[in-house]
């Protein structure tokens, strides 16, 4: 009998919907409690965090144009229009994970555009801070909700910048992130490989929940490199092998998705946040490429061919900061060079994403 690891929300939901039939042929991990259709959604996750006392950004869930317009008049700006269910949003907006808005008019327009497409949305305060203030607790929890392997990683850069996926991350010690992530997983009796993402909020010195990923993601590979190896722990547990929880992992291990990190670097460099020297220095040390393994070179060779093709067609050579999705890169240039955000209420926030 094989072991099945769904690696996308839609795949996870497919397994959940057909768990009875699939369980005849595969071993896999799913929570036993609650409506599994709701688990990948942020409303479910934020409600669980509130019950567990885990800090979250100020978040609203407008259900109509009237509610959205009323909300637009009292939000501080900039703020975010986010999907309740990321996989449904990405099916419509492709690689744009959210909409960054700077005025009531943009909030109403962005929110209505998503609503008109049948998407459930959230309106959320923007937490200022650089991309390297995002931390993730990654773990495997068994059927009893007991964490058997875990580590904490920190994003150094992401692509698309500011609201994308990690292009380079490093394993770190951050007890508060581990405490909060473990608390959320255990309070939900989560079963499977998951990751709980937080962003540090300099305004109150607390980590705020961004989301719970109920399945392994791209940067789960950090755990394979740092020794916590949540995938191996999951495999052994699902095969019925008994083992004690792993208590340690290597810190300072970096994993880079080089193709995306090149593009991210060009943006960070343009806004004055990263120099050539700093970028090269960040790649030194215990850094592994996402695709490279000496005992299996095929993924790396396929990746290298794609990179060379992209370079030849100009996708890498001519990348500029420009507009990434619906937020203005010019705004970020002003914020980093000017040193502050000017919000709708007249208050200042530190220069951030």
N, C-alpha and C positions, 0 to 999 in steps of 0.2 A: 504494500500500500504506500503510495507516494505522499510526500508532504507538500502542501500547497501554501504559497505565500502571495496573496493578492497585493499588488504594489501600486494601486490607484484606488481612489474612493469608489469609482464606478465598479471596479473589479471586486472590491471588498463587499459592496452592496449586492453584487451578483451572487457571491458565495453565500451571503446572509440569506438571500431570498430562496436559494436552492440548496440550503445546507443539508437537508434530509437526503436528497439524492446524491449530492457530492460526497457526503460522509461515507458512502458505500465504497468509494474508490480512493479517497484522500483523507489525510489527517490535516487539520487546520485549526487555527485558534480564533474564536469569536467570544465576545462577552455573553454571559448567560442571562443577564438581567436587562430589562428595559426594551424599548422599541428600537431595534437595530437600524431602522430607516432613519431615525433621528440622530444617531451617534455621530455621523460625520458633519452634522450641522452645528454652526456656532451658537445658535440659541440654546440648544441642548447643553453644549459645553460651558457656556457662560452661566447658565442656571446651576449646573453642577458645581462650578467654581464658587458661586455665591453661597451655596449650601456648605461648602468646605472652608469658607473664609479665605479664599484665594483672591488677591487683588486683580481687578480687570479694568480696562479703560471704560470711561463713561460711554454707554452704548444704548441706542434706541432702535426700535423695530417698527417703522411706519408701515401702515397697511393700506393707506389711501393717499391720494393727492392732497387732500385737506390736511392730513396728519403731517405729510412731508413739508408742506408750505408753512405750517405752524412751527415745525421743528426748525426750519431754515431761519426763522426770525430770532431764535434764541441760542443757536449753536455758536461756539467760538470758532474762528477760522484761522488757519486752514483746518479742515477735517476730512473724513474719509467716508465714501460710500462703498460698503463692502458686501460681498455675497453672503447669504446665510449658508448656502451650499456651494463650495468652491467648484466642484466638478460641473455643476449646471451652468455656473457663470462662465467658466472657461470654454464650454461648448459653444457659447455665443461670442465671447470677447477674445477667444484664443489665448494669447500669452499675457493679456492684461489682467492682473489679479484683483485690481480694485480701481476706484476712481478717486483721485485726489482733487479736492475742490477748495477754492479760496474765497467764495462769496455765496450769499443766499441764492443768487441766480444760478450759479454753477451747481449748487447742491440740488435744487429743484430739477434742473435740466438733466443732470446725471442720474438722479434717482428715478425720474419719470421714464427715462430711456430704458432703464433696467426693468422697471415695473411693466412697461408696455411690452416687453419681451417675455413676460411671464415669470420673472425672477423675484424671489423673496430677498429683500435687502436689509442691511443694517446701516445706520448712520453712527459713526464712532468718532470720538475725539482723537486728534492726532497727538501722539506722544513724541515730543522732539528728541533728537539724538541721532548720532551717526549709525550707520549700518553695523558697526562693530559692537553696538550695545545690545545685540540680539543674541540670546542664549537659548539652548535647547537641551532638555533632559530627554535622553533616548534610552529606552529600556525594553526588556521583555518581561511580562508578568504572566504567571501561570493561571490555571483555571480558578484558583482560590484568590486571585488578585495579588499574589505575592511576587515581588520583583526579584527575579533570579539573576539578572545581569543589567548593568546600567552604566552610563557615563554622561558627562556634560560636555557639550561642544559650544563654541562661540563662533559666530560668523565674523569673518574679517572683511569680506566683500560679497556682493550679490549682483546677479544680473537677471532681469533689468535692474539697474541701480535703484536703491531706495525702497522698492516694493516688489522684489523679485525672489528668486531662489538662490541659495548660497553658491558662490563660485569658488570660494575657498573658506575652509573652516578649520578650527584647531580645538583639540581636546584640552579642557581646563578643569580646575577645581573651582566650583562655585556652590558652596553649601546651601545657600538660600534657594537657588534654582533647583537643586536636587531635592530639598525639603518640599518645595511647592509642587514640583512635578510628581514626586512619589505620592504626596498627599492626594493629588487629583486622581491618579491612577488607582490607588488603593481604595479611595472613597467610592469610586465607580465600580470597583471589582472588575477592572479592565483585564481582558485576556488577549494577549497577542503582543506583537512588536508595535510599539507606538512611540511618539515623540511629543513633548509638550514644550511649545515655544513661548518665550517671554521676552519682553523688552524692558530694559532698565529705564526708569523714569527719574530723571535728575531733579524734578520738581519736588518729589517727596522721598526720594531715595529708595523706592520699592520696585520690585519686578512685577510687571503687569502681564497677565495672560494674553497671548495673541491667538493661539489655537492649539487644539489637540489633534494630531494626525493619528488616525486609528490604524495605520498600516506603515510599513517601512517606506522611506523616501530615498531620494538620491543620496543625501548626505548621511544616511544610516551607515554608509561605508566607512565613516570615521571610526565607528565602533569596531569594525574588523581590523583597522590599523592600530587602534589604541589598546587592544587586548581585551576589551569588554565583550566584544563579539556577540551581540544580542541575537544574531541570526543563528549561530551555532548553539547558543543556549536554548533558543526556541526549538530548533530541530531535535536536539537531544530530549527535551521535555516532551514534545509531541510524539516521539518514538518510545516514550515510557521509561527513559533512563533517569535514575535518581541522581541529583547532584546538588551540592550546596550553592547558595548564592555567591556570585563573584563579588568580592569586596574591593578590588583595586583595578586600576587601569593606568596606562602611561599618559602623562600630560605632555603637552607641547607637540603632539603629533598632528600634522596638517595634511589635509586632503584638498587637492585643487582640481577643479574642472577647467582645464587650461583654456579651452576654446572660449568659454564664457568669461573667464577671468581676463583675457586679453581685451574683450569688448568692454567689460566693466572698468578696467584700468583706464581706458581712453576717456571714459566719462569722468571718473574721479580726478584724472589729471587735468581735464579741461576746467573743472570747477575749483582747482587749486587745492584739492584734498590729498593728492598723492603725486609724488615725483617718480621719475624713472628709477632713481637709486632706491627709494623706499619700496617700490614695487618689487624690484629684483631681490632686495634684502628680505622681503616678506616670503619669498619662495625658497629661501635657503633653509638649512636645518633639516629636521625630520619631516620632509614634505613628500607626499606620494601623489602621483597623478591618478585620477579616478579610473582611467582606462588601462593603466599599465600594470601588468603582472608578468614576472619573468617566466612563470610556468604556463602562461596562456597569453600569447602575444596577439592573437587575432583581434580582440576588441580594440587594442591600441592601434593596430595597422589600419583597421577600418576608420577609426577616429582620425588618424593622421591623413588619410586620403580625403576625408571630408574637409578637414582644415585647409589642406592645400588647394582643394577645389574652391572653397570659400574665399581664400586669399586671391586666387587667380581671377575670380569674378568680382572682386572688390568688396565683398561683404565684411571683411576684416580691415582692409586698408582704408576704407572710406567711412568707417563708423564714426559718428559724432554723437555728442551728448543729446542734442536735438530734443525732441519730444518723445518720451517713453510712455506710451499709453495715453492717459488723459491728464498727466501733470506736466507743468511747465518747467523745463530744465532751467530757463532763465530765472525762475523764482529761486531755484536752489543756488544759482550763481550769486544772486543778490544776498541770499541768506548767509552763505558762507563768507562772502567778502564783507558784507555789512555787519555781520555779527549778531543779528537778531531777527526774529519773526515779528511782524506786526499783526496781531490777531484782531478779529472783529470787535472785541470788547475794549480794545485799546491797550491790552496788556502785552508784555514782551515775553517771548520764549527764547531760549538759547538757540543758536543756529543749529539746524538739524538736517534731517534726511532731505 
